[in-house]
């Protein structure tokens, strides 16, 4: 685990002046630039910020931003970190990049026997990954046998308030108990403390008691399962609700058959935001979970990664099924990983690293209509990864059944205009229904 690092590569050196200016703005006379001129980025400004933060006015520190490189951390860490809603991420794609030589993270604290079982299992899964590609399985499907200890590298941009919350979650909340996550949290805290000493400690003292999600107790050997979606909650009358909202703003005539086209392509369709939808997404791979997590404007409940390993079920790509030898390698990988996890004797938190990217979880998510349309533009597209595309079309099927007048006119980007993929376009646009 010695290679896992979280490094602040840019701390926006002038941001202390901006944050201190924000702390002065609401209580002092003068223009924005006159107030900024009073802020020198010195100890006086730091003391002011501490005083304002102690009063609960935390928005002032949001003017401080950080660029962070997560270097050679595990995918388990990646999934944990990218659940931060108010941050930006760029992650190396496992659909397109060959991870055969990426290596894996081995957490501290293993005995020699445990480490022997651990390393043998992870080496075998990387061999399976390479074997599948040799047999003709594309990278995006071979990746399902890669374990969650796979080394990941990604960039994050985040403001100080959100970073404080992340560090507290890593050290005192849902990350506590995961050796690697706690170690990375300490690294970030040490770097943050150089700029804002004591700020995280004060927040930690007020950090609410966190009731952790229960961990499973045993690991099962599962089988391949097909994902699904269930619409749990939607407006009682989607069309009527939308009519009422549009009547309030007066921007769209809902008696016009092209009103939905105008709303769905408008530059600022705030009228769509009051309508909310909740889905249970059943049996999607951990790799697919990442696709959902990257949508920032939704509420998402994700069970612990260890639950996917414990249940043992997994996704089975058509490209693997089409090659009998590849299917045998693939199924054997999941069975062998479950056996190795049981033989390791590790606690369930540590066994999270044994989960494979193809192991499945259920999710619960809510999003408003504006984000839902954006989601469908991206995820129902033929260029989208096949698993999340299938789930997106199942969600859309349920929505069309619930409110056909609205959702018959929802789909991938090509439904609304030219394909945004350029040279990467599939060349097979879906037919529009706007003129029906």
PyMOL commands that set and color helices and strands:
alter all, ss='L'
color gray80, all
select helices_A, chain A and resi 15-25+32-38+43-54+58-63+75-81+112-134+139-145+160-172+179-195+199-205+238-249+259-265+270-272+286-293+305-311+318-321+324-344+348-354+369-379+386-402+404-407+413-415+422-424
alter helices_A, ss='H'
color red, helices_A
select strands_A, chain A and resi 5-10+65-74+87-91+151-159+228-233+276-285+299-302+360-368
alter strands_A, ss='S'
color yellow, strands_A
deselect
rebuild
show_as cartoon
